[in-house]
Amino acid sequence: MSSFDDDAAAFEAAVPLSQRAMAARPAPYLDDLNPAQRAAVEALDGPVLMLAGAGTGKTKALTARIAHLLTTGRARPNEILAVTFTNKAAREMKERVARLLGHTIEGMPWMGTFHAISVKILRRHAELVGLKSNFTILDTDDQIRLLKQVIVAANIDEKRWPARQLAGIIDGWKNRAWTPGKVPASEASAFNNLGTELYAAYQQRLKDLNAVDFGDLLLHVLTIFQGHPDVLEQYQRWLRYILVDEYQDTNVAQYLWLRLLAQAHHNICCVGDDDQSIYGWRGAEVGNILRFEKDFPGANVVRLEQNYRSTPHILAAASGVIAGNAGRLGKTLWTEEEEGEKVRLIGHWDGEEEARWIGEEIEALQRGHRGAPVSLDDIAILVRASHQMRAFEDRFLTIGLPYRVIGGPRFYERLEIRDAMAYFRLSVSPEDDLAFERVVNTPKRALGDKAQQKIQLAARSNGLSLLDGARVLLSEGGLAGKGAGQLRAFIEGIDRWHAAVLRGDNHIALAETILDESGYTAMWQADKTPEAPGRLENLKELVKALEQFENLQGFLEHVALIMDNDTAETDEKVSIMTLHGAKGLEFPAVFLPGWEDGLFPSQRSMDESGLKGLEEERRLAYVGITRAERLCTISFAANRRVYGQWQSQLPSRFIDELPEEHVDVLTPPGLYGGGYGAAGMGGSAAGIEQRAASANVYNSPGWKRLQERSSARPVSQPRESRNSVIDLEAVSAFTEGDRVFHQKFGYGIVTGIEGDKLDVDFDKAGAKKIVARFVVAAAQADDIPF
């Protein structure tokens, strides 16, 4: 071990000891802290839990603590271990510490994510776990490929027992720090009772390849620390002060990793909020933060409760909801901000109306109808499930309201939606070669690159579309085996669906038939990845969108037009994201739609995890409300289409947990048809939930505008065409040269007409192609209430 000792000596000499003599320097960063933050910063020795509520300045306190350790000479830069969950957070931490000190920091090698720091340790001691120091870190695709090899080698049907499913199981075991020999008997039945055997085989293959996956980075370091006390002692001596951000998000492996490093000196400061632990589905254990005082007896618990983000009404609403969780460490958020507006609560008849109303409200905020104008960049819509985004995206694209989806592609840009739309396009226009190329082998039909090249050649040689080229190829025997049979079935399916389109069959039922008969729905049903359920929900949402049109052609044209209009560059955009993706962010105005039992709280979460799942859903509600700075609007719908069927919905149980004195109920009259609501479902609605269902007043500018417009313009989405084929001969109400007005683009002149679509040269927005029903004659514009 002489080389190890040499490394240790070199490491400890990396920074001159003279850097300890900084205690005499002034510490202006302390003057900018509130009393609780300062107490957390100055408690340098022993275990400290910084219990930091939403918006209480935890990052500020954490970085000030690092600066204080350096300024007082308690630690050199290389003696501080600061762990974050993202590289971005680590960079921000380093930059903020440098600003506090007034100079850049050199020699802080132990500031980064759990994985980044583990890589450094593992490269130094790789031989202790049978690896070489130049080991490879596999990405997800490589991991899946290797697991497929392991499954096939064990003579298991990979289609029935897919590699992605096994990858998820193994990742969960690694998060809980279980090596193959430590997986408990209660878990041994996983993956057809072969999970642990395949796990062991997979680990051996990784070792043979001198490779690791991300889960191994922590697991191997734990193995080294537990099996080699001398190595652990060295790191305990080197890393004299430990700081951990977002401690409530740690999993078991990360928890053990930290405990081992801190058990000698106990100089560990963990920053987190048990009320914001929302990642249990990916291995996070809220119990880690709840038992901190038990793990580290005598720990100093400092509560950061002064909020610098939200108004008192918003904080009180969030506190009222989270109080329903048991076993909390507890804190009371407060602020010096003015009261501001109460949290707004509104019920809608259905989800489409909810999207329309929110669009109206956002435009009212942007135009300053609710006080000072609010930039679109300062407005966010936070949904529980990604499939909820479709209604908002559709609405915003239709009215020209710019938006961005954070944390994922927009609805019509998602893989499964593009695939489904390609099938619909082929059914309407069989000569659509781009659509053919996209789905001819999706799902897999044994039509690889060579087979597709043959189809291309046959089509080009005969001057035909790819579909007809495929017919020629089959008739000439140019393709044999399984691929030929699958291609023939694919062609027959397109012919059958196209005939249904020409007959004018019900387009909603036809869309479902296309997705079923093509095998596309079954493909995702068989997929065991965590993303698959969400993709299936999105496909159901796509079929639901067809209800507002009379045929597939009209729907496809509508999507093409609105997506084309959306290509205009714009700086300001409304943000749409999931509640999980919003953690750590804040916006002046936040909309929280879909607060209905089953959707939020999620029925799946409650079914899988019981009370634990419900409490995590409640924490998610707390996170959502506390993203808002000045205006928070919660909404729910009385009816939603669930699994293809309209269902009456009950308002979320979280709504009844909102404190009445901090909420304005804005539900329009008659929402539940004369008292129909939670009580009408046989329940006993009480408090704010009952008020939300039966309120008879509403004075929002957006609602008034929506009501006044409904008589002049249908509130449903446009129906582009009323025939079984696109009607290009439709008579327009406008003529070239007419001056018209569009709600988003303003005034313009009609320069061209094609059916029910107009080419309009707008005064400010330039040339656009617009569906005629979205403009009015300029002379009528003054009658529209904005």
C-alpha positions in Angstrom: 0.0 0.0 0.0 3.0 2.3 -0.3 1.6 3.9 -3.4 -1.6 4.7 -1.6 0.4 6.4 1.2 2.3 8.4 -1.4 -1.0 9.5 -2.9 -2.2 10.6 0.5 0.8 12.6 1.2 0.7 14.3 -2.1 -3.0 15.1 -1.7 -2.6 16.6 1.8 0.2 18.8 0.6 -1.7 20.1 -2.4 -2.7 23.4 -0.7 -0.3 25.4 1.4 -1.0 25.4 5.1 -0.8 29.2 5.1 -4.3 29.2 3.8 -5.5 28.4 7.3 -4.4 31.8 8.5 -7.5 33.6 7.2 -9.4 34.0 10.4 -8.5 37.7 10.7 -10.3 38.5 7.4 -13.7 40.3 7.8 -16.8 38.3 6.9 -19.3 40.7 5.2 -21.3 37.7 3.8 -22.5 37.1 7.4 -24.2 40.5 7.5 -26.5 39.6 4.7 -28.0 36.6 6.5 -31.1 36.4 8.7 -30.6 35.1 12.3 -31.5 31.5 11.4 -29.3 31.4 8.3 -26.4 32.9 10.3 -26.9 30.3 13.1 -26.6 27.5 10.5 -23.5 29.1 8.9 -21.7 29.6 12.2 -22.4 26.1 13.7 -19.3 24.6 12.0 -18.5 21.7 14.3 -20.6 18.5 14.7 -23.7 17.4 12.8 -26.1 20.2 11.5 -29.4 19.7 9.8 -30.5 22.8 8.0 -34.2 22.3 7.6 -34.9 24.8 4.8 -38.5 25.4 3.7 -39.3 26.5 0.2 -37.9 29.9 -0.8 -36.0 30.4 2.5 -32.5 30.9 1.0 -30.9 27.5 1.6 -28.4 27.9 -1.2 -27.4 31.3 0.2 -26.8 29.7 3.6 -25.0 26.7 2.2 -22.6 28.7 0.2 -22.0 31.2 3.0 -21.1 28.2 5.2 -18.5 27.0 2.8 -17.1 30.6 2.6 -17.0 30.7 6.4 -15.1 27.4 6.7 -12.5 28.8 4.3 -12.4 32.3 5.7 -12.0 31.2 9.4 -9.3 28.7 8.4 -11.3 25.7 9.7 -10.7 23.9 6.4 -8.6 24.2 3.3 -10.5 24.0 -0.1 -9.4 20.4 -0.6 -10.8 19.4 2.9 -14.4 20.2 2.1 -16.7 17.7 0.5 -19.8 19.5 -1.0 -22.3 17.2 -2.6 -25.1 18.2 -5.0 -27.5 16.3 -7.2 -26.7 18.1 -10.5 -23.6 19.5 -12.2 -25.5 22.8 -12.6 -26.0 23.1 -8.8 -22.3 22.3 -8.2 -21.2 25.0 -10.7 -23.6 27.5 -9.2 -22.3 26.7 -5.7 -18.7 27.2 -6.7 -19.5 30.5 -8.4 -21.5 31.8 -5.5 -18.7 30.9 -3.0 -16.2 32.8 -5.2 -18.5 35.9 -5.3 -18.7 35.8 -1.5 -15.0 35.5 -1.1 -14.2 38.0 -3.8 -11.9 35.7 -5.7 -11.9 32.4 -7.5 -11.4 29.2 -5.5 -8.6 26.9 -6.5 -8.2 23.3 -5.3 -11.8 22.3 -4.5 -11.8 18.8 -6.1 -14.5 17.5 -3.9 -17.4 19.7 -4.9 -19.8 17.9 -7.3 -22.5 15.3 -7.7 -22.5 12.0 -5.9 -21.5 10.2 -9.1 -18.8 12.7 -10.1 -17.1 12.4 -6.7 -17.5 8.6 -6.7 -15.8 8.3 -10.1 -12.7 10.1 -8.6 -12.6 7.7 -5.7 -13.2 4.6 -7.8 -10.5 5.5 -10.4 -8.0 5.7 -7.5 -9.0 2.3 -6.0 -10.5 0.4 -9.0 -8.3 -2.7 -8.3 -10.0 -3.3 -5.0 -13.2 -4.2 -6.8 -11.6 -6.1 -9.7 -11.4 -3.2 -12.2 -8.7 -1.2 -13.9 -8.4 2.5 -13.4 -9.4 3.2 -17.0 -12.8 1.5 -16.6 -15.6 2.6 -19.0 -18.9 4.1 -17.8 -21.8 2.6 -19.8 -24.7 4.8 -20.8 -28.3 3.5 -20.7 -28.2 2.1 -24.3 -25.0 0.2 -23.7 -26.5 -1.1 -20.4 -29.6 -2.4 -22.2 -27.6 -4.0 -24.9 -25.4 -5.8 -22.4 -28.4 -7.0 -20.4 -30.0 -8.4 -23.6 -26.9 -10.5 -24.1 -27.1 -11.8 -20.5 -30.8 -12.6 -20.9 -30.3 -14.4 -24.2 -27.3 -16.4 -22.8 -29.7 -17.6 -20.1 -32.1 -18.9 -22.7 -34.8 -16.5 -21.7 -37.3 -15.0 -24.2 -36.2 -11.3 -24.3 -39.5 -10.2 -25.8 -41.4 -11.6 -22.9 -38.8 -10.6 -20.3 -37.3 -7.4 -21.8 -33.9 -6.0 -20.8 -35.3 -2.6 -19.9 -37.5 -4.2 -17.2 -34.4 -6.0 -15.8 -32.4 -2.7 -15.9 -35.0 -1.0 -13.8 -35.0 -3.8 -11.2 -31.2 -3.9 -11.0 -31.0 -0.1 -10.7 -33.5 -0.2 -7.8 -31.3 -2.8 -6.1 -28.2 -0.7 -6.5 -30.0 2.4 -5.2 -30.6 0.3 -2.0 -26.9 -0.8 -1.9 -27.7 -4.4 -2.6 -25.0 -6.4 -4.4 -26.2 -9.7 -6.0 -25.4 -11.6 -2.8 -27.3 -9.1 -0.5 -30.6 -9.0 -2.4 -33.1 -10.1 0.3 -35.3 -13.2 -0.2 -38.4 -11.1 -0.4 -37.0 -9.6 -3.7 -35.7 -12.8 -5.2 -38.9 -13.5 -7.1 -38.3 -10.6 -9.4 -38.0 -11.1 -13.1 -39.5 -14.6 -13.2 -37.4 -15.7 -10.1 -34.2 -15.2 -12.1 -33.5 -11.6 -11.2 -30.7 -12.2 -8.8 -28.9 -14.8 -11.0 -29.0 -12.4 -14.0 -27.9 -9.5 -11.8 -24.8 -11.6 -10.8 -24.1 -12.6 -14.4 -24.5 -8.9 -15.5 -22.0 -7.7 -12.8 -19.5 -10.4 -14.0 -19.9 -9.3 -17.6 -19.3 -5.7 -16.5 -16.1 -6.7 -14.7 -14.9 -8.7 -17.8 -15.4 -5.6 -19.9 -13.7 -3.3 -17.3 -17.0 -1.3 -17.2 -19.5 0.1 -14.7 -23.0 1.5 -15.0 -24.1 4.6 -13.0 -25.4 2.5 -10.1 -22.0 0.9 -9.7 -20.3 4.2 -9.1 -21.7 4.4 -5.6 -22.1 0.7 -5.0 -18.4 0.0 -5.7 -17.2 2.9 -3.5 -19.4 1.5 -0.7 -17.9 -1.9 -1.2 -14.4 -0.4 -1.0 -15.2 1.6 2.2 -16.9 -1.3 3.9 -14.2 -3.8 3.0 -11.1 -1.7 3.4 -11.1 0.3 6.6 -7.7 1.9 5.9 -9.1 3.5 2.7 -12.2 4.8 4.5 -10.0 6.2 7.3 -7.9 8.1 4.8 -10.9 9.8 3.2 -12.4 10.5 6.6 -9.1 12.3 7.5 -8.9 14.2 4.1 -12.6 15.3 4.0 -12.9 17.1 7.3 -16.2 18.9 6.6 -19.1 17.5 4.6 -22.0 19.5 3.2 -25.0 17.9 1.4 -27.6 19.7 -0.7 -31.2 18.4 -1.1 -30.7 15.7 1.5 -34.3 14.6 1.3 -33.6 13.3 -2.2 -30.9 10.8 -1.2 -31.4 7.1 -1.7 -30.1 4.3 0.6 -26.7 4.0 -1.2 -26.1 7.7 -1.0 -27.1 7.7 2.6 -24.7 4.9 3.5 -21.9 6.6 1.5 -22.3 9.8 3.5 -22.6 8.1 6.9 -19.4 6.1 6.4 -17.5 9.3 5.5 -18.9 11.3 8.4 -18.9 8.6 11.1 -15.4 9.5 12.4 -15.7 13.3 12.8 -19.5 13.9 12.5 -18.8 17.3 10.8 -21.7 16.9 8.4 -24.2 19.6 7.4 -27.2 18.4 5.5 -29.6 20.8 3.9 -33.1 19.8 2.9 -36.8 19.9 3.4 -38.8 16.8 4.2 -41.9 18.5 2.8 -40.2 18.6 -0.6 -39.3 14.9 -0.9 -41.0 14.0 -4.1 -38.7 11.4 -5.8 -39.7 8.2 -3.9 -40.5 6.6 -7.3 -36.8 6.8 -8.2 -35.4 5.6 -4.9 -35.3 8.7 -2.7 -36.0 7.9 1.0 -37.6 10.7 2.9 -36.7 8.7 6.1 -33.1 9.7 5.6 -33.8 13.2 6.6 -36.4 12.3 9.2 -34.0 10.2 11.2 -31.0 12.6 11.0 -31.1 13.3 14.7 -31.2 9.6 15.5 -28.2 8.9 13.2 -26.2 11.8 14.6 -27.1 12.3 18.3 -26.8 15.8 19.5 -27.3 17.2 16.0 -28.0 20.9 15.8 -31.3 21.4 13.8 -31.7 24.9 12.4 -35.0 25.7 10.8 -35.0 28.3 8.0 -38.6 29.5 8.0 -38.4 33.1 6.6 -39.6 32.8 3.0 -38.4 35.3 0.4 -40.5 34.1 -2.5 -44.2 34.0 -1.9 -47.0 36.0 -0.4 -48.6 35.1 3.0 -51.7 33.7 1.4 -49.7 31.4 -0.8 -47.6 30.2 2.1 -50.6 29.6 4.3 -52.3 27.6 1.6 -49.2 25.4 1.2 -48.9 25.0 4.9 -52.5 24.0 5.2 -52.1 21.2 2.7 -48.8 19.8 4.0 -50.1 19.7 7.5 -52.1 16.6 6.5 -48.9 14.5 6.4 -47.8 12.7 9.6 -44.3 12.3 10.9 -43.0 15.7 9.6 -40.1 17.4 11.2 -42.3 20.5 11.1 -41.7 24.2 10.4 -43.8 27.3 9.9 -43.0 29.4 6.9 -43.5 33.2 7.2 -42.7 36.3 5.2 -42.5 40.0 5.5 -44.1 40.4 2.1 -47.5 42.1 1.7 -50.6 39.8 1.7 -51.3 40.0 -2.0 -54.0 38.0 -3.7 -55.5 34.9 -2.2 -55.0 31.6 -3.8 -57.6 31.3 -6.6 -59.7 28.1 -6.9 -61.9 27.4 -9.9 -63.9 24.5 -11.2 -64.6 23.9 -14.9 -67.1 21.7 -16.8 -64.3 19.7 -18.5 -60.6 19.7 -19.2 -60.9 21.5 -22.5 -62.7 24.4 -20.9 -60.0 24.5 -18.2 -57.4 25.0 -20.9 -59.5 27.7 -22.7 -60.0 29.6 -19.4 -56.3 29.4 -18.5 -55.4 30.7 -21.9 -57.8 33.6 -21.4 -56.3 34.4 -18.0 -52.8 34.3 -19.2 -53.6 36.8 -22.0 -55.4 39.0 -19.4 -52.2 38.9 -17.2 -50.0 39.7 -20.1 -52.1 42.7 -21.1 -52.2 44.1 -17.6 -55.9 43.5 -17.0 -55.1 42.2 -13.5 -52.7 45.1 -12.5 -49.2 45.5 -13.9 -48.6 43.4 -17.1 -46.9 40.1 -16.5 -44.4 38.7 -18.9 -45.2 35.3 -20.4 -41.7 34.2 -19.1 -43.1 34.8 -15.6 -46.1 32.4 -16.0 -46.0 28.6 -15.5 -48.5 25.8 -15.8 -47.6 22.9 -13.6 -49.3 19.5 -14.4 -49.3 16.2 -12.5 -49.0 14.1 -15.6 -47.5 14.9 -19.0 -50.6 13.9 -20.9 -52.4 16.9 -19.4 -50.2 19.2 -21.5 -52.0 18.3 -24.7 -55.1 20.4 -24.0 -53.0 23.4 -23.2 -50.6 23.0 -26.1 -53.5 22.6 -28.5 -55.2 25.7 -27.2 -52.1 27.9 -27.1 -51.1 26.9 -30.6 -54.6 27.7 -31.8 -54.7 31.2 -30.3 -51.0 31.9 -31.0 -49.9 32.0 -27.4 -46.1 31.2 -27.3 -45.1 28.5 -24.9 -42.3 26.1 -24.0 -42.4 22.6 -22.6 -39.7 22.2 -20.0 -38.3 18.8 -19.3 -39.5 17.1 -22.5 -40.7 17.6 -26.0 -44.0 19.4 -26.8 -47.0 17.1 -27.2 -47.1 16.9 -31.0 -43.3 16.5 -31.1 -43.3 13.4 -28.8 -42.1 10.2 -30.4 -45.4 8.2 -29.8 -47.5 11.1 -31.1 -45.4 11.5 -34.3 -45.7 7.8 -34.9 -49.4 7.8 -34.4 -49.9 10.8 -36.6 -47.8 9.1 -39.3 -50.3 6.2 -39.3 -53.2 8.6 -39.5 -51.5 10.4 -42.4 -51.0 7.2 -44.3 -54.7 6.3 -43.8 -55.7 9.6 -45.3 -53.0 9.8 -47.9 -51.4 6.4 -48.7 -48.8 8.1 -51.0 -47.3 10.0 -48.0 -43.8 8.5 -48.3 -42.4 10.3 -45.2 -45.1 8.7 -43.0 -44.5 5.3 -44.6 -40.8 5.5 -43.9 -41.5 6.4 -40.3 -43.7 3.5 -39.4 -43.1 0.7 -41.8 -40.9 -1.0 -39.2 -42.6 0.5 -36.1 -43.4 -1.8 -34.3 -40.8 -4.2 -35.6 -41.9 -6.1 -38.7 -38.6 -7.8 -39.6 -38.1 -5.0 -42.2 -34.6 -3.8 -41.6 -32.4 -1.5 -43.6 -31.9 -3.9 -46.5 -35.6 -4.6 -46.9 -36.5 -0.9 -46.8 -33.8 -0.3 -49.4 -35.5 -2.8 -51.7 -38.8 -1.0 -51.2 -37.2 2.3 -52.1 -35.6 0.8 -55.2 -38.9 -0.8 -56.4 -40.7 2.5 -55.9 -38.1 4.7 -57.7 -37.8 2.2 -60.6 -41.5 2.3 -61.3 -42.2 5.9 -60.4 -44.5 4.9 -57.6 -45.1 5.8 -54.0 -43.3 3.7 -51.4 -46.6 1.9 -50.5 -47.1 0.9 -54.2 -43.5 0.1 -54.5 -43.9 -2.3 -51.7 -46.8 -3.9 -53.5 -44.6 -4.4 -56.6 -41.8 -5.8 -54.5 -44.1 -8.4 -53.0 -45.8 -9.3 -56.3 -42.4 -9.9 -57.9 -41.1 -12.0 -55.0 -38.4 -9.6 -54.1 -38.9 -10.1 -50.4 -39.3 -13.4 -48.6 -39.6 -14.8 -45.1 -41.2 -13.2 -42.1 -40.6 -9.7 -43.4 -42.7 -10.4 -46.5 -45.7 -11.6 -44.5 -45.5 -8.6 -42.1 -45.2 -6.1 -45.0 -48.2 -7.7 -46.7 -50.3 -7.3 -43.5 -49.1 -3.7 -43.2 -50.2 -2.8 -46.7 -53.6 -4.5 -46.2 -54.0 -2.5 -43.0 -53.4 0.8 -44.8 -55.8 -0.2 -47.6 -58.5 -1.0 -45.0 -58.0 2.2 -43.0 -58.0 4.3 -46.2 -61.2 2.8 -47.3 -62.8 3.6 -44.0 -61.7 7.2 -44.4 -63.3 7.4 -47.8 -66.5 5.9 -46.5 -66.6 8.5 -43.7 -66.5 6.0 -40.9 -66.4 7.4 -37.4 -62.9 8.9 -37.2 -62.5 8.4 -33.4 -63.2 4.7 -33.6 -61.0 4.5 -36.7 -58.1 6.1 -34.9 -58.3 3.6 -32.1 -58.6 0.8 -34.7 -55.5 2.0 -36.5 -53.4 2.1 -33.4 -54.7 -1.4 -32.3 -54.5 -3.2 -35.7 -51.1 -1.8 -36.5 -49.8 -3.3 -33.2 -48.6 0.2 -32.1 -50.6 0.3 -28.9 -49.6 -3.3 -28.0 -46.0 -2.4 -28.5 -46.1 0.2 -25.7 -48.3 -2.1 -23.6 -45.6 -4.7 -23.7 -42.8 -2.2 -23.0 -41.7 -2.4 -19.4 -39.8 0.9 -19.2 -41.0 3.6 -16.8 -41.9 5.8 -19.7 -44.4 3.4 -21.3 -47.5 4.2 -19.2 -47.0 7.9 -19.9 -46.8 7.2 -23.7 -50.0 5.2 -23.6 -51.7 8.1 -21.7 -50.5 10.4 -24.4 -51.9 8.2 -27.2 -55.3 8.2 -25.4 -55.1 12.0 -25.1 -54.4 12.2 -28.9 -57.5 10.2 -29.7 -59.4 12.4 -27.3 -58.3 15.5 -29.3 -60.1 14.0 -32.4 -63.5 14.5 -30.7 -63.4 18.2 -31.7 -63.1 17.5 -35.4 -65.4 15.7 -37.9 -62.7 13.7 -39.6 -59.0 12.7 -39.6 -58.2 15.1 -42.4 -59.4 18.1 -40.6 -57.5 17.2 -37.5 -54.2 16.6 -39.4 -54.6 19.9 -41.3 -55.3 21.7 -38.1 -52.2 20.3 -36.4 -50.0 21.2 -39.5 -51.3 24.7 -39.5 -50.9 25.5 -35.9 -47.4 24.0 -35.8 -46.5 26.1 -38.9 -47.7 29.2 -37.2 -45.7 28.4 -34.1 -42.4 28.7 -36.0 -42.3 32.4 -35.4 -39.5 33.4 -33.1 -40.5 35.0 -29.9 -38.7 35.7 -26.7 -41.5 35.5 -24.2 -43.1 32.1 -23.6 -45.4 30.5 -21.0 -43.6 27.5 -19.3 -45.5 24.2 -19.2 -43.9 21.4 -17.1 -44.7 18.6 -14.7 -44.7 19.3 -10.9 -41.7 17.1 -10.6 -39.8 19.1 -13.1 -40.7 22.4 -11.4 -38.9 21.7 -8.1 -36.3 24.4 -7.5 -38.0 26.9 -9.8 -40.2 29.9 -9.1 -42.6 32.1 -11.1 -44.7 35.2 -10.3 -47.8 33.5 -11.6 -48.5 29.7 -11.4 -51.5 27.7 -12.7 -52.1 24.3 -11.1 -54.7 22.4 -13.2 -56.2 19.0 -12.8 -56.7 18.8 -9.1 -59.1 15.9 -9.1 -58.9 12.6 -7.1 -57.3 9.9 -9.2 -55.3 12.4 -11.3 -53.9 14.4 -8.4 -53.3 12.6 -6.0 -52.4 10.0 -8.6 -54.4 6.8 -8.3 -51.4 4.8 -9.5 -49.2 6.3 -6.8 -51.8 5.5 -4.1 -52.4 2.0 -5.4 -48.7 1.1 -5.5 -47.5 2.8 -2.2 -50.6 3.3 -0.1 -50.4 6.0 2.6 -46.7 6.5 1.7 -47.7 7.3 -1.9 -50.5 9.7 -0.8 -48.1 11.6 1.4 -45.6 12.0 -1.4 -48.5 13.3 -3.6 -49.3 15.8 -0.9 -45.7 16.9 -0.8 -45.9 17.4 -4.5 -49.0 19.7 -4.0 -46.9 21.7 -1.5 -44.1 22.0 -4.0 -46.5 23.2 -6.7 -48.1 25.9 -4.6 -44.8 27.2 -3.3 -43.5 27.7 -6.8 -45.8 30.8 -7.0 -44.5 34.2 -6.0 -47.6 36.4 -6.3 -50.5 34.6 -8.0 -51.4 30.9 -7.6 -54.5 29.5 -9.3 -55.7 25.9 -8.7 -58.3 24.4 -11.0 -60.2 21.2 -11.4 -62.8 19.8 -13.9 -66.1 18.2 -13.2 -65.7 15.8 -16.2 -62.7 14.2 -17.9 -62.3 11.6 -20.5 -60.5 8.6 -18.8 -59.5 5.6 -20.8 -61.8 6.6 -23.6 -64.9 7.2 -21.4 -66.3 10.4 -20.0 -66.2 10.3 -16.2 -67.5 12.6 -13.5 -64.6 13.7 -11.4 -64.4 14.6 -7.7 -62.3 17.6 -6.7 -59.0 16.5 -5.2 -58.9 15.8 -1.5 -56.1 18.3 -1.3 -58.6 21.1 -2.1 -60.5 20.5 1.1 -57.2 20.9 3.0 -56.7 24.4 1.7 -57.5 27.0 4.5 -60.7 28.8 3.5 -59.5 32.2 4.7 -56.6 32.2 2.2 -58.6 31.1 -0.9 -60.9 32.8 -3.3 -63.4 30.4 -4.9 -64.1 31.5 -8.5 -66.2 28.6 -9.8 -68.9 29.9 -12.2 -72.5 29.2 -11.4 -74.2 25.9 -12.4 -70.9 23.9 -12.8 -72.5 20.8 -11.4 -76.0 21.3 -12.7 -77.7 22.5 -9.6 -75.7 21.3 -6.7 -74.1 18.3 -8.3 -70.6 17.9 -7.0 -68.8 15.9 -4.4 -71.9 15.6 -2.2 -73.9 14.7 -5.3 -71.6 11.7 -5.8 -72.8 10.3 -2.5 -70.0 11.8 -0.5 -70.2 14.5 2.1 -68.3 17.4 0.6 -67.4 20.0 3.3 -65.6 23.3 3.6 -63.9 24.7 0.6 -64.5 21.7 -1.6 -68.3 22.3 -1.2 -67.8 26.0 -1.8 -65.9 25.3 -5.0 -68.7 23.1 -6.3 -71.5 25.5 -5.5 -70.2 29.1 -5.6 -72.4 31.5 -7.5 -70.1 34.4 -8.1 -67.2 35.0 -10.5 -65.7 38.3 -11.6 -62.4 37.3 -13.4 -61.9 39.3 -16.6 -60.9 36.1 -18.4 -64.1 34.4 -17.5 -66.3 37.3 -18.5 -64.5 37.5 -21.9 -65.0 33.7 -22.4 -68.7 34.0 -21.6 -69.2 37.0 -23.9 -67.4 35.4 -26.8 -69.1 32.0 -26.5 -72.2 33.4 -28.3 -70.1 34.8 -31.2 -67.6 32.0 -31.5 -68.0 28.3 -30.6 -65.8 27.3 -27.7 -64.8 23.9 -29.2 -61.8 23.5 -31.4 -62.3 24.2 -35.1 -63.6 21.5 -37.4 -61.5 22.1 -40.5 -63.7 20.1 -42.9 -67.2 18.7 -43.0 -66.6 16.1 -45.8 -64.8 12.8 -46.0 -62.1 14.5 -48.0 -60.6 18.0 -47.6 -63.0 20.5 -49.0 -60.9 22.9 -51.0 -63.9 24.5 -52.7 -65.4 25.8 -49.5 -66.9 29.3 -49.9 -65.1 31.9 -47.7 -66.9 34.7 -46.0 -64.0 37.0 -47.0 -62.6 38.3 -50.2 -59.1 39.4 -51.1 -58.4 42.9 -49.9 -60.7 42.6 -46.9 -59.3 44.1 -43.7 -59.6 41.6 -40.8 -58.6 41.2 -37.1 -57.0 38.3 -35.3 -56.9 38.1 -31.5 -53.2 37.4 -31.4 -51.8 38.9 -34.6 -53.9 42.0 -34.7 -55.1 43.8 -37.9 -54.2 42.7 -41.4 -55.3 42.4 -45.1 -56.5 39.2 -46.8 -54.1 38.5 -49.7 -55.2 35.0 -50.7 -58.0 32.5 -50.1 -57.9 28.7 -50.2 -61.1 27.0 -49.0 -61.6 28.0 -45.4 -58.0 29.2 -45.0 -56.8 32.7 -45.6 -53.4 34.2 -46.4 -53.3 37.4 -44.3 -50.6 40.1 -44.3 -50.8 41.3 -40.7 -49.6 44.9 -39.9 -47.2 43.8 -37.2 -46.9 40.0 -37.4 -46.3 39.7 -41.2 -47.7 37.1 -43.5 -49.6 34.1 -41.9 -51.9 31.4 -43.1 -55.0 31.5 -40.8 -58.2 29.4 -40.6 -61.0 31.8 -41.5 -63.1 31.3 -38.4 -60.3 32.7 -36.2 -60.5 36.2 -37.7 -63.4 38.7 -37.9 -63.9 41.7 -40.2 -62.0 44.7 -38.8 -65.2 46.6 -38.4 -66.5 44.0 -35.9 -63.3 44.0 -33.8 -64.4 46.9 -31.6 -67.3 44.8 -30.4 -65.1 42.0 -29.0 -64.4 42.4 -25.2 -60.7 42.1 -24.6 
